Amino acid sequence: MNGGKRSARRGWSHAALLILIPAVSAAQTFQAPEIVFADETGSFEYQATFTAGPGGDVLASYIIDGTANTNLGVFTGDFFCFVGIEEGETWPVFVGGSLLDPAVEGSVFIEFSTGCPGGSGQSLVVETVVVPPPPISVDIDIKPDSDANAINPFARGAIAVAVLGSASFDVADVDAITLAFGPDAAPPKHDLSDPVELAHHLRDVNGDGRTDLISHHSTRDTGIVRGQTHACLSGRTWSGMPFHGCDAIATETPSGGAGCGLGFELTLIVPLLARRRRRRAAHVGASSGRVV
């Protein structure tokens, strides 16, 4: 840390978890926070990033206000006052709380005053973080026509995934174009915004008398890798409610086995043997005076 520290004041005690850790970054504003839910009861945490402004000094005087549907009240306090630091130096800010009603979004208001007393003056950085409802859990069936759910990550085809309808979840409520499958959130291969196309992807796959929604996702776009034991599908309903579901999978290699397999080894060995055979033939031809 460049320069001297004029003061180090801490004055807070509340339900929010708020930690400041110096790091170097060129960002000049709050980064969009990524909200993480601990469970479906609405417990959440998120990280924003506060950046030192021009003048090279920072007083992190803060206000946190759980303005809507959160258990966070209004809190104020001071953190650290540094003089002579580099512009653009950043502090991650972690906030945790819970939604009062998990089915309704909430919001948290944050305000920072910057500039040490006697320094370059005051400025305000304001951020209102919207906390969406936590995703609801749904049942899915990867490759509904297969019990093994075997997936070859190198295959060129597509993987079928069924969102299963239930007494508590009607697939007619799903906005099908929001479906995303696998670590890389592969979208559906078909245009499910077309009502005719969508109708071809609605059927009962598990025989419970309820309609299920089947989507197909390019295998190579899913981000599934060898050794992965489950994969997840996410999406939103027409009302904007997020949902997700996971199912077990068994990944295959190009040879179809659990390891690299003989097929994989042959792809490496055969070209080497062929090259060696050509060299040997050329050597024999040269020694006999023949052109090979």
C-alpha positions, 0 to 999 in steps of 0.5 A: 500500500503506497502512502501512509494510513491516516486512520483505520476505523471500524464501526459496524455490527449487523446481519450483513457480512461486509469485508474489504480486501485491497486488490489492484484493478483498472475498473472505475465503477462497481462491478455488477455483482454475482448473487449466490443463493445458499438454498431455496429459502432466500438466503443470499450473498453477493460481491460488488467492487468499490474502486478508488477514484482520482486523488489517490485517497479513500474513505470508505464511509458506507450506507447499506439499506435493505430497501425491499424484501430483505432482512437488512436494515439501514447501517452506516459506518467507516472503514479505512482512510488511505492517502496516496494510493493508486487510482483504480485500486479496488476493494471487494465488498461482500454482503449477505442476508436473506429475502423475507419472501423468497418468491419475490425479488428484493433490493439492497442500496449501497452508498460510499463516500470517498476522499479522506478528510483534508484530502481531495474531497468527497464523491459518491458511488451508489449501487442498488443491487436487485436480488431476484427470487432464488431458483426453484428446483424442478425434476429433469430427465437427461436422455429420457429414452436411456437409463444410463444417460451416457454422454460422449463429450466429443460427439457431434450430436445433441443431448435431449433433456426433459423438464418433467411436469408435476403437480407443482410445476406446469411446463406450459409456464416455461419460456423455452428459449431461456433453457440452458444446459450444461456448464456452458449453458448451451441453448436449445438447438431448435427454435422453441419460440415457434409454437409449431416447433414447440408443440413437437417437443411436448409429450409425456416421457415418464408415463405419469400422465403429465406433459413434459418439455423436451429440448435438445442441446449441442453436445459440444456446446454444453461444456460437459467434460469426461469424468463429470457425474451430473449435468444441470438445466436452467431456465425461466418461466414466463413470469420471470421465475428462475428454475433449475434441475440436475440429473446424473450422467455417465461420460464416455470417451471416443472409444466408448470406455471409461478410460482412453481405451485402445481406440484412442491409443491407436490414433496415436500409434498407427500414424507413427507405425506408418511413418516408420514403415515408409522410412524403412521402405525408402531405405531399402529402395535406396540400397537396392537402387530402386525408386520407391 
